[in-house]
Each structure stands twice: as structure tokens, then as C-alpha cells.
């Protein structure tokens, strides 16, 4: 993704059609989507954003279900 793509990326249009595998490849390995590109050039940023959003959802779920002490 280029510099301008990062600034002008629309948050509404996210491609969730491909969910990353549970075991991700290393940066210089071939990408899991069989594109023939290295992982760092293909899906690294998208997978990091996806996993960050999943972490935020899990964190919010834990906070909403936590007991209230007082």
C-alpha cells in the first residue's frame, strides 16, 4: 500500500473475505494467499490491522463481563 493509500484509505471498505490463518508466515516467507509475493509486501499490514481489531473486540468483551467490585 502506497503512502497516499494509507492516508486516503476508507475505513468503510475493508476486505474481510480472506481471514488470516492461525499460524502466520514470517516476513520474508511467501504469502499465505498464494500470490507469489513475500508476506511483508502482500498481507502483513492487513493481517496486523485484522488482529488488532480482534484483540480490541476481545478486550471490550472481557471488560463488559468483568465483575464490579466496590
C-alpha positions, 0 to 999 in steps of 0.5 A: 500500500502506497503512502497516499493509500494509507492516508486516503484509505476508507475505513468503510471498505475493508476486505474481510473475505480472506481471514488470516490463518492461525499460524502466520508466515514470517516476513520474508516467507511467501504469502499465505494467499498464494500470490507469489509475493513475500508476506511483508509486501502482500498481507502483513499490514492487513493481517496486523490491522485484522488482529488488532481489531480482534484483540480490541473486540476481545478486550471490550468483551472481557471488560463488559463481563468483568465483575464490579467490585466496590 
